């Protein structure tokens, strides 16, 4: 009998969306590295994402980034994804690479620039209408570098005004998820720097506006699981962008720097009912693979989330509550640590095999020859990467 037998029904609800850009080239602030087998088109990105889902059973959808993944016919692209065994998911906007957005996009002092950014959001919603995507995710690089450079109050007003226009264009079953980041590329102030600002903007917009929490977008020492608990409590957590960090927005493989943090986050997700499909909390990766191979990097990532979810499901809630109510500090902590230190890997391997999946997805990928195939087939052409 596996230690996971009691939590299997909940574990089966886990689904993690992968990002199209994770399969393209990326790098440090100083260089974008080229790697063999890198996709040259969004279809090749979809094929790679489908391989991850084929081997793990955890990644049934892929997020797109516009205009990086722009095509002439999104209906055909959606059909192609379904043929590969996955679906198109979140549509991510981009208002941080155009020359016009040097001093802001939705918060720019020039109404013409704001309207250009709004029109781009409308374009993203048009894509959603064709693909059936539910979420429009907005991350803004908007901010200032120096005191006095911009009027922070006016920029918040312009942001609300701009988001209102985008929000009003959403369909009945569509959502706006507003991401936050405490710095970079702006260093004095960022227009959406924290969960409170995102929450305040979304609250004013309405029920279809929710907060996106990127696990790498916080100052050192921030208690991210508290933010998770609070946003779920308020009914305003729309989605996660999972990654890992040592210093800032490192975009490393989720759980690689601090697996215990990922465990604690998943404890609060489960505590708030976030694995229930009715919660509508979307779990997504947002990370880049600069040195490691991209498909194995995504396989490892979704497995890391699955492993920490399994451990979080093993927390004995009744024992934990008894210890908490009795003021048993060490006893309560021990319940947490017992679950965290449980080795769930053999149980997860058996769980996968019982569903016709390889017990070791990483080994299965290496044995499949897929990497060698794409290395050979994808010679020539322009590799996808930041901005493409």
N, C-alpha and C positions, 0 to 999 in steps of 0.2 A: 504493500500500500504506500502510495506517495504522500509526502507531507503536503502536497498541493491539492489533494483530492477534495478537500473541504472548500477550497476557494476557486475551483476550476470554472464554475459558471460565471463568476465575476471576471476572471482572467480572460475568458473568451470574448469579453466585450471590448478588450483593448484594441484600438486601431490608431496608427500613427501615420500622419501624412508626411511624405518626404518632399523636399523642395527641389525644383528642377535645376536650380543654380548649383546645387551640391555636386552635380555630375559634370559641371564645366570646370575650366581652369580658374584657379585663384592663387593668391599668394600673400606675401607680406605687404607692408606699405610701400615697399621699394621695388618689388618685381612680381609679376604674374607668371607662374611657371607653366611650361607646356608638358603634357604627359601623353604617352601613347594611348590610343583608344578613346580619347576624349570625344564626346558627341560634337557633331558639327551642325546639328539641327535639333529642334524641339522634339521631333519624332524619335531621334536617337536617345535623347534624354528620357523619354517615356519608356523606350525599350529597356533601358538600364534600370529604371525604377520598377518596371514590371518584373525584372529578374530578382530584385530584392524581395518583392512580395511573394514571388513564386517559391523562394527558398525559406522565407520566414513566416508567411501568412499573417504578417503584422502591418503591412503598408499598402492598403488598398487604394490609395489616392495620391496624386502628385499635385503640388501647388505650382502655379505658373506666375511668371514675373513679366509684366508688360512695361516697356516694349521688348525686353530681352527675348521673350517667347512669342513675339508677334508673328502671325500667319495670315494668309488671305482668307482662309475658310476654317473657322473654329468648329463648325459642325463636323467637318471631316476629321479634324484633329480629335474631337471628342469620340467619334466613332473608332478612330485608330486606337485610342487609349483603351476603349472597351474591348476591342479585339485582342489587345495585349493582356487583358485581365485586370485592368485597373480603371480608375475614373479620374477626371480632372476635378481638382478641388479649389482651394482658395486662390483668388486672383489678387496678386500683389501689385500695387501701383508704384510708380517711380517718378518722383519729382525732385531728384537730387543729382542728376547728371547733366542736365541741360544748362547751357551758359546763362539763360535767363534767371535761373534759380540761385544764382550766386549769393544773393542777399535774402533768400527766402522764396517760398512758393505760396502755400495757402496763407502765410502770414506776411507776405511782401507788402510794402507800403504802396506799391503801384497796383491799382485795381486791374490793370491789363494783365499783369503777371499772375495775379491771383486767379483771374478768369481763365488764363491758359492752363493753370494747374487744375482748376475745377473741370475744365473740358476733358483733361486727361482722365480724371476720375469717372466722368460720364462714359468715356471710351471703355474703361474697365468694366463698368456696369453693363455696357452693350455686350462685351465678351461674356459676362456672367449670364446674360439672358440667353445666349446661344448654348453655352456649355452646361447650364444648369447649376453652376457654382453658387453656393450659398453666401460666401463671405468675401467682402472687399476689405483687404487689409491695407491700412495706411500707416507708413512710417515716414516721419518728416525729419530731414536734416536741418530744418529751420532753426535759427538762433543767432546769437551775436558773439563776437570775440572780445569786445571792449565795453566797459561801462559808458553809457551815453550813446553808444552806436545806434541803438534803436529804442523805440518806446515800447517797453514790455507790456504795458496795459493795452495799448492799441493793438499790438500783435495778437493778444488773446482774444480781443473783440473781432479782429479780422479772421482769426482761426474759427471761431464759433460761426461767424457769418458764412464762411466758405464751407465748413462742414455741414451746415444746415442745408445749403443748396445740394450738396452731394447726398445727404440723408434723404431729402425729399424725392430724389430720383430713384431710390431703392424700391424694388418690388416687395410684395407682401411677405415673401419667404426669404428675403435677402437681409443681410446684416452688414453693418460697418464695424470693423474692429480696429481700434486706435491703439497703436503701439507707442511705447515711451522709451526713452533712453536718456540717462542723466548727463551725458556729455558726448562729444564727438559727432560731427566735425566742429560744432560750435563749442567754445571753451569758456565763455563768460556766462552765458545763459542759453538753455535750450528751450524751445517753445513748448514741447511736451516732455519734460524731464523725469516725471515720476508717475506712479500709479494714481496719486491723488489728482494731478492735473488731467490725466486721461479720464479718470472717473468723473470729474466735475464737468468736463466737456461732453462726455457721453450722457451723463444724467440730464443735462439741459436739452440734448437732442431727442432722447426718447428711448423706448424699450428695445429698438432694433440697433442701438449703438452700444457696444461693449468694449471692454478693455482687453488688449492683447498683452500678455506678460512674456517677455523674453528673459530667460534665466541669466543671460549674460549682461543685462542692461542695468546693473545696480552697483552702487558704491560698495567697496569692500566692507564686509561685516554686516551687510543688510540681511535681515531675517526674511528671506523670500517666502518661506512657508507661512509666515504670519500674513503677508500680503495675499497669498493664495486663499487662506482661510477667510480673510476679510472680504475679498471680492466675491467669493462663493456665497458667503453669508448675505451679501448685498444683492446677489443675483446679477452681478455685472462682470463676471469673468467669462469672456468669450472664447479665448484660445490661448495656447502656449506656443512659444517658440523655444524649443529645447536646444541647448548647447551647453558648453562648459567653458570656464574661464579661470585663469590664475590672476590676472591683473585687471583687465577691462573687458571689452567686447571681443574676446579671443576667438569665438566661434569654433572651439574645439569639440571633439566628440563628446556628446552628453554623458555625464557621469565619470569622465576621465580624470578630472581634477579633484572632485569631491563627491564620490558616490554616496556618502552618507547624506549630503544635502539633497540629492535626487530622491533618495529614500524618504526623507522627511517631507519633501514636497508631495510625493505620491501618497503619503499617509494622509495629508490634508485634502488632497483630491478625492481620495476614497471616503474620508470622513464626511465630506460635503456632497457625496453622491455623484462625483464627477465622472465615474465610469459608466453610469447609467446613460444610455443614448438619449434619454429624455432631458438630460441636463444641458445638452447642446454645447458642451465644452470640448473644443477641438484641440487635439494634441498634435503638434507638428514639430519637425526638426527645422532648425535654421542654423546651418553650420557649413563650413567649407573644408575641403580636404586638400591641403597644400603640399604635403609630403607623402601621405599615404595614398594607396589606390582608392578611388572614389566609391566604387560599388562595395567593396569590403568595408569601407568606412561607414557606409550607410547600414550595412548588415549589422556591424558591431553596435551601431547607435541604437537601432530599434531593439536589439537584444538587450542592451543595457537598460532601456526603459522597461522592457518586459520583466527583466530580472528584479529591478527595484520595485516594480508594481507587485510582483509576486511576494516579495518580502514584506511589503507594506500591508498586503492582504492578510498576512500571518500574524499581525499584531493582535493580541488577545484583548479585544475591546472591553470585555467584562472585567478582566483582571486589572486592566489599566484604569478603568473607572473606579474600581474599588480602592486601588492604591491612591489615586488622586483625591478621592473624597476622604480618605483616612489620613491624608497628609503624609503619606509614605513616599518621601522623595526618592530614595534609592530603589524602592520597589517599583515605582512607576517607571523610572529610568531603565530598570532591568527588563521590564516588559518590552520596551522599545528595542533595547540592545539585543535581546534574545531573538527577536524577529529579524533584525538587521544582519546578525551573524549567521542566520540559517542559510546553509548552502542549498539553494534551490536549483542549481544548474542540472543535476541529474534528473530531477523531477520535470524540468522544462524540456529536456531532451526527450524524455518519455512522452510528455504531452505532445510534442511536435510529431513524433513518430506515430502516435495513435491517430493522428490526423493526416497521415500520408506525407508529412514533411520530413526533410532530413533532420536527424537528431542534432547534427552539427552543421548549421548553415554555412559557416565560414569554410569548413573543410569541403563541403559539397560544392561551393563556388569554385574553389581552387581546382577541384577534380573535374568540373564541368567543361573546362576549356573555353569558357565564354570570354574571359579576358584576352586570351590569345586570338580568338576569332575577331574581336572588335579591334584589337591592335592591328591586325592585318587588313581588315575591311575598311577601316577609317583612315587610311593614309590619304593625304591630300585634302584640299578644302580648308576652310577656316574653322578652327576649333572654337567651340563656345567658351565663353568666359565672362568676366565682369564686363557688362555693357553689350553682350551679344548672346 
